[in-house]
Amino acid sequence: MTDLKGKCALVTGAAGGIGATVVAALRARGARVAVADRDVSAIPAEAHLPGNLLEAAYADGLPAAAQAALGGLDIVVNNAGVITRGTVTESSDSDWDLSLGVNVQAPFRICRAAIPLLAAAGGGAIVNVASCWGLRPGPNHAVYCMTKAAIASLTQCMGMDHAHQGIRINAVAPNEVNTPMLRTGFLRRGFDPDTAVAELGKTVPLGRIAEPEDIADVILFLASDAARYLCGTVVEVNGGKAVG
Ligand SMILES: NC(=O)c1ccc[n+]([C@@H]2O[C@H](COP(=O)([O-])OP(=O)(O)OC[C@H]3O[C@@H](n4cnc5c(N)ncnc54)[C@H](O)[C@@H]3O)[C@@H](O)[C@H]2O)c1
C-alpha cells in the first residue's frame, strides 16, 4: 500500500462517487485531506472547504485555503466534473458554460493557484480526472468530450512546463465508472441503473465497468512517489474497453 503519511491533499468533487473514494483512500494511507464540493458536511476529512467551483474566487482560493487549513499542500486532485448530454445541435449555452466552467476552467484556476504553492514547498503532484471520451470521440456527448480533451491537453502541457519545479502533473482517463454520474444518467433515460450497469459490463473486455476504487488506486499511484518519473501522462483506466 502506498504510504502517504504526512502528505497534505486537496480533493475536489469530494462528495461524488470517485471523489469520496479518493478521499477515503488518501486518509487510509496517512494523508491529511481538505475536501471541496458543494456540500462536504458528511465527509470525514481534516478540512472542509465547501463552495461552487463556478465561482472564480472560490476556485482561485482553494489551494491556499487547503494549505492554510492543513498546514501544507503536497497533492491536488482535480476530480469534480459534470456531464451534459447531446450533440452540438442539442447543446445549450448553459450546457457549454457549465461544462467548460466545472471541467476546464475550475481545474485551470486551481492548477494556476496551486503550482506556485507546490513549487515554493519544493514540489508536489497534481492529478486531473479526464475521460476516455476526451481521448477519442464518444457518441452524443460532444461538449463533455471536448472538455475532457481540453483537460487532458492542459495536463500534458502543464506536466511538461512545471516538471522542472518538481511538480508532477498527470491525469487519469476512466471509461465508464459505477458512480452517481453514470447511474443518474441511466435514470434520466428511464433505465434501471443496476440492470444498465450489468449490461454495460458485458461490453468491457474485463467483464465489468469500473468501480470508483479502480480509478482511485490509479489516482493514488499518480499522486505518490511511486510515480516519481511520470509527468504529463494521461493514464487510460478502461478494463480493456477503448472508445469507438
Ligand atoms: N462516472 C464515469 O463513468 C466517469 C467516466 C470518466 C470520467 N469521469 C470523471 O470522473 C470525475 C468524477 O465523477 P463521478 O463519476 O465521481 O461523478 P459524481 O457526479 O459522483 O461526482 C462529481 C462531483 O463533482 C461535484 N461538482 C460538480 N459541479 C460542481 C461545482 N460547480 N462546484 C463544486 N462541486 C461540483 C458534484 O457535486 C459531485 O459531488 C468527473 O470529472 C467525471 O467527469 C467519470
The ligand as a MOL file (V3000), in Angstrom:
LIG
                    3D

  0  0  0     0  0            999 V3000
M  V30 BEGIN CTAB
M  V30 COUNTS 44 48 0 0 0
M  V30 BEGIN ATOM
M  V30 1 N -18.5570 8.0380 -13.8670 0
M  V30 2 C -17.9840 7.8600 -15.0270 0
M  V30 3 O -18.3830 6.9860 -15.8100 0
M  V30 4 C -16.8010 8.7130 -15.4190 0
M  V30 5 C -16.0560 8.3440 -16.5470 0
M  V30 6 C -14.9680 9.1120 -16.9260 0
M  V30 7 C -14.6370 10.2380 -16.1990 0
M  V30 8 N -15.3740 10.5860 -15.1080 0 CHG=1
M  V30 9 C -14.9830 11.7980 -14.3880 0
M  V30 10 O -14.7110 11.4750 -13.0280 0
M  V30 11 C -14.9040 12.6490 -12.2270 0
M  V30 12 C -15.7520 12.2700 -11.0180 0
M  V30 13 O -17.0150 11.8550 -11.4890 0
M  V30 14 P -18.0090 10.8870 -10.7020 0
M  V30 15 O -18.3690 9.8240 -11.6510 0
M  V30 16 O -17.4650 10.5440 -9.3610 0 CHG=-1
M  V30 17 O -19.2560 11.8650 -10.6270 0
M  V30 18 P -20.1800 12.3660 -9.4270 0
M  V30 19 O -21.2900 13.0780 -10.0760 0
M  V30 20 O -20.4630 11.2470 -8.4870 0
M  V30 21 O -19.2030 13.4010 -8.6720 0
M  V30 22 C -18.8740 14.6570 -9.1990 0
M  V30 23 C -18.7830 15.6520 -8.0510 0
M  V30 24 O -18.4190 16.9320 -8.5690 0
M  V30 25 C -19.1530 17.9080 -7.8450 0
M  V30 26 N -19.3590 19.1480 -8.5960 0
M  V30 27 C -19.9620 19.2670 -9.8090 0
M  V30 28 N -20.1170 20.5700 -10.1080 0
M  V30 29 C -19.5850 21.2830 -9.0750 0
M  V30 30 C -19.4690 22.6700 -8.8050 0
M  V30 31 N -19.9220 23.6010 -9.6460 0
M  V30 32 N -18.8730 23.0450 -7.6450 0
M  V30 33 C -18.4180 22.1160 -6.7550 0
M  V30 34 N -18.5120 20.7900 -6.9700 0
M  V30 35 C -19.1070 20.3800 -8.1050 0
M  V30 36 C -20.5060 17.2500 -7.5850 0
M  V30 37 O -21.2070 17.8820 -6.5070 0
M  V30 38 C -20.1360 15.7980 -7.3150 0
M  V30 39 O -20.0010 15.5220 -5.9380 0
M  V30 40 C -15.5520 13.6890 -13.1400 0
M  V30 41 O -14.5730 14.6220 -13.5640 0
M  V30 42 C -16.0520 12.8610 -14.3130 0
M  V30 43 O -16.1500 13.6090 -15.4960 0
M  V30 44 C -16.4460 9.8480 -14.6940 0
M  V30 END ATOM
M  V30 BEGIN BOND
M  V30 1 1 1 2
M  V30 2 2 2 3
M  V30 3 1 2 4
M  V30 4 1 4 5
M  V30 5 2 4 44
M  V30 6 2 5 6
M  V30 7 1 6 7
M  V30 8 2 7 8
M  V30 9 1 8 9
M  V30 10 1 8 44
M  V30 11 1 9 10
M  V30 12 1 9 42
M  V30 13 1 10 11
M  V30 14 1 11 12
M  V30 15 1 11 40
M  V30 16 1 12 13
M  V30 17 1 13 14
M  V30 18 2 14 15
M  V30 19 1 14 16
M  V30 20 1 14 17
M  V30 21 1 17 18
M  V30 22 2 18 19
M  V30 23 1 18 20
M  V30 24 1 18 21
M  V30 25 1 21 22
M  V30 26 1 22 23
M  V30 27 1 23 24
M  V30 28 1 23 38
M  V30 29 1 24 25
M  V30 30 1 25 26
M  V30 31 1 25 36
M  V30 32 1 26 27
M  V30 33 1 26 35
M  V30 34 2 27 28
M  V30 35 1 28 29
M  V30 36 1 29 30
M  V30 37 2 29 35
M  V30 38 1 30 31
M  V30 39 2 30 32
M  V30 40 1 32 33
M  V30 41 2 33 34
M  V30 42 1 34 35
M  V30 43 1 36 37
M  V30 44 1 36 38
M  V30 45 1 38 39
M  V30 46 1 40 41
M  V30 47 1 40 42
M  V30 48 1 42 43
M  V30 END BOND
M  V30 END CTAB
M  END
